[in-house]
Amino acid sequence: MHRGLFLDLFTYTSFIAINLIVDQINWNVDKVLLARYKGTVAVAIYSVGFTLNTYYSMVSTAVSGVFTPLVHKIVNSTCDSLQEQKRQLTDLFTRVGRVQFLILTLFASGLIFFGKSFISFWAGNNYEEAYYVVLLLALPATIPLIQNIGIEIQRAENKHKYRSIVYFIMAIINLLMSIYLCQLYGAIGSAIGTAISLLIANGFLINWYYYKYCNIDIISFWKNIARVIPGFILPCIIGTCMKIWVEPQSLFQLSLWIILYMGIYVVSIFLFSMNQYERALLRKPMEFLFKSCK
């Protein structure tokens, strides 16, 4: 009895460990290849973009971690049927994913419109390639980042083995493509290899697995994500105009333009994209802030 329990626990934790190890290898292999084929300058450029992408990822994981206990409660509770469990998991998956998407899109669009100027002020004019590196890393990574609560769903259902295998394959694809591309395009080439592997693994294979085996209505999820698009139209137009015509002369000026853009983004998203649940999430801290200022 105890031996069987130990074997089950060992198998369960082994695949989690494999996934973590492969994930680290996948995200760090580009630096090793660049050091081998292009030298320290390319590594430094890539590292600037990689660092910004790390901060971008931390925004998402901070949100999803709060809901881990609820995921295990839904999976282990005695629902009336699998359909009821599917409804609850899809609802949670969608609610958290939409909130993450709204937050990450603010950062992603900010990187697109202001990232090049920020990197020039922060790291120097010699690091402009890092702008393209961070976009190639961050934009494809948005897919798994708005779905990272699905990792806990897989673990709660003991179905995380598939993800470990997919990520292992993704790491091999990334390695093979990056060896070739980094020799041609340097830091940008390595980022392209990582971007392609992310899109294949998370954009297609993991989403297919959620739909077929994890009791999540992934089609409904993407339909709900698509409903937030109207709120992005105005910020995208204004952000594009800022990128074309605005040339900040200092980090302080850039900060003012970023704050203005954030204000436009929040208002537009609040009016045209958010549902009642999301508006309530935004109102509560705002009301608390106003009360504190009085």
N, C-alpha and C positions, 0 to 999 in steps of 0.2 A: 504493500500500500504506500509506504513512505518512499520506496524506490521509484514507483510510478509517478508520484507527485514530483519528486526531484527531477526526473527525466523531462516531464512536461515543463517544469519551471526553467530547466536548463535550455531546452529547445526554444521556449518563448523568449528568454533574455538573450540567447545567442543571436537570433535574427535581428533583435534591436541593436545589439552591439555591432553586428556586421553592417547594418544600415548606417550607423553613426561613423564607423571607420571608412566605409566607402564614400560617404558624403564628404568627409574631410579630405580624402584623397582626390575626389572629383573637383573640389573647389581649390585645391592647392597644386594640382599637377601642372597648371599653366605656368606658374612661377618657376618651377623646376625646369620645364622645357625652355622657357625664355632665357633662363640663366645659362642653359647648355648651348643654345643656338644663337642667341642675340646679345647676351651680355647684361650687365647690371643696369644700363640705362633703360632698356625695355622692361626689366623687372620693376624698376622704380615707377615707370609710367603705369604699368599694369596695377601696381600696388595702390596707387592713388584711386583709380577707378574701383578696385576691389574693396578698399576701405569704405568708400561711399556706399557701395552695394551692401556691405555688412550692416551699416546703420539703417539702410532701407529695409533690410530683412528683419531687424530687431523691432521695428514698428509693428509688424504683423504678428510676430510671436508673442509680443506683450499682450495682445488682445485675445488670442486663441487660448492661451494658457489658463485663463480664468475659467473657461468652460469645461476643462478636463473632468472634474467630478460629475458634472451633469451628463456628459457623454456616457460614462460608465454606469450611471444610474439608469439611463434609458435602455442601454443594451442589456443590463442584468435584471431589469424589472420585468414583471410578468405582464406584458402587454396583451390585450385581448387577441391580437393576431399579428402576423408579420406585416400586414398592411398598415396597422396602427403604429408599429415600431418604425416602419419605413417613413410614415408621415411625420413622426416626431423627429427622427434623425434628419430628414430632408429639411424640415422647418428650422432646426438648429443650424444645420450646415449652411443653409441659405441666409439666415439672419446674421450669423457671424461673418460669413463671406461677403455680404453686402457692406457691412460696416468696415471690414478690412479693405474692401475695394475702394470705398469712398475716401478712406484715409490715404491709402497707397497711391491712388490716382492724383491726389494733391501733390505728393512728393515726386511722383513720376513726371507729371507735367511740369513741376518746378525744375526738375533736372533737365528736361528738354528745353525749356525757355531760358533758364538762368544758369544752367550747369556749366557751360563753357566759360562764362564770365567769372563764376564763383571759383572754378578751378584755377583760372589765371591769377586771381587775387590771392588765393589760398596757397597754391603750390608753385606758381610761376608760369610764364609764357611757354616754357619748354615742355609743359605737361598737357598741351591741348589735346593730344591723342587720348588722354585719360577720359575725356568727355565721351568719346565714342565707346570706350571700354565699359564705362559704367552704364551707358544706355543698353549695350549688348548684353550685359549681365543682369541688369535690374528689370528691364521690360519683360523678357521671357520668364524671369523668376516670379513675376506677379501672379502667374497661374497657380503654381504650388503655394504661394504665400496666402492667397485668398481661400485656399482649400486646406490649410495645414491642420485644421481641426479634424480633417479626415484621417490624419495619421493616428489620432487618438481613437477614432472610430474603428480603424483597422486593428489597433492593439486591443481594444475592448472586445472585439469579435474574434480575436486570435487569428486574424487574416493578414498579418503584416509581413508574412514570408514573401509574398509576391512583390511587394515594394522593394524589399532587400535585393531580390533577384533583378528587378528592373533597374535599380540604381547601380548594381554591379555592371550590367550590360551598358548602361549609360556612361559609366566611368571609362569603359573600354572604348566606346565610340568617341568619347571626348578626347581620350588619349591619342587615338589614331588620327583623328582629324586635326587636332592641335599640333601634332608633330609636323604635319605637312603645312598647315596654314601659318603657323608661327614663323616658319622659315621664309614665307612669302611676304607676310604683312606684319610681322612683329607682334606687339601686344594686342593690336586689333584682331589679328588672325587667331590668336589663342582665344580671345573672347568670342569670336564667331563660332569656334568649335564648341565651346561651352553652351552658347545660346542654342545651337542646333540640337545638341543632346538634351537640353532642358525641354525644348518644344516637343521632341519626339517622346521623351519619357513621361513628362507631366501633362503636356497638352493632349496626348492621345492615349498612351498605354494606361496611365493611372486613372484617367477619367473613364476609360472603358471598364476598368476593374471596379471602380465605384458603382458604375451603372449595373454591371452584371452580377457582382458577388457581395457587395457591401450594403445592400438594401438602401441605396440612396438614389433618388430620382434626379440624376445629373442633368437631364434635359430641362427639368423645371428650374434647377439652380441657374443654368445659363440664361434662361428666359428672364429670370428675376434680375440677374446682373445686367442684361441688355436694357431693362426698364430705367436704369439710372442714367443712360446716355444723354437724354435731353438736357440735363443740367450741366453737361460738359461743353455744350456748344458755345455759350457766351465766354467762359474762361479761355477756351481754345482760341477764339477769335482775338480776344484782347491780348492773350499771351503771345500769339503770333505777331501782332502789331508791335508789342514791346520788344520782341526778339529782333525784329527787322529795324525798328527806328530808334530804340533806346540804347545808348552806349554809356553805361555808368562809368564814372571816372574814379570811383573809390568803392571800397567795401561798404561804407556807410550808405552811399547812394544806391548801391545794389540791394542792400537790406530794405530800404524804403520801398523800392519797386516790388520786392518780394512780398512785403507786408501788404501792399496795395493789391497785388494779385491774389494773395490768400483771402483777403476780405471779399473780393469779387467772387472767388471760387466758392467760399462758404455760403454766401447769400444765394448764388445761383443754384447750388446743390440743394440748399434748404427749400427753395421755392419749387424746383422742377424735378428733383430726383428722390428726395427722402420720403419714406412713408411715416406713419404716425409714430411707430416704435422708434425709428431713428431720430425723428425730431424731438421726441421726449428725451432721448439720450443726450442730445445737444443742449436742450433747454435747461436741464437740471444743473450742470456745472456753470452755465451762464447766469442763472438765477442766483446761485450760491455766490458767484463772483460779484454780482451787483450788490447783493446784501452785505457782503464783506466790505465793500467800498464805501458804504453809507456811514 
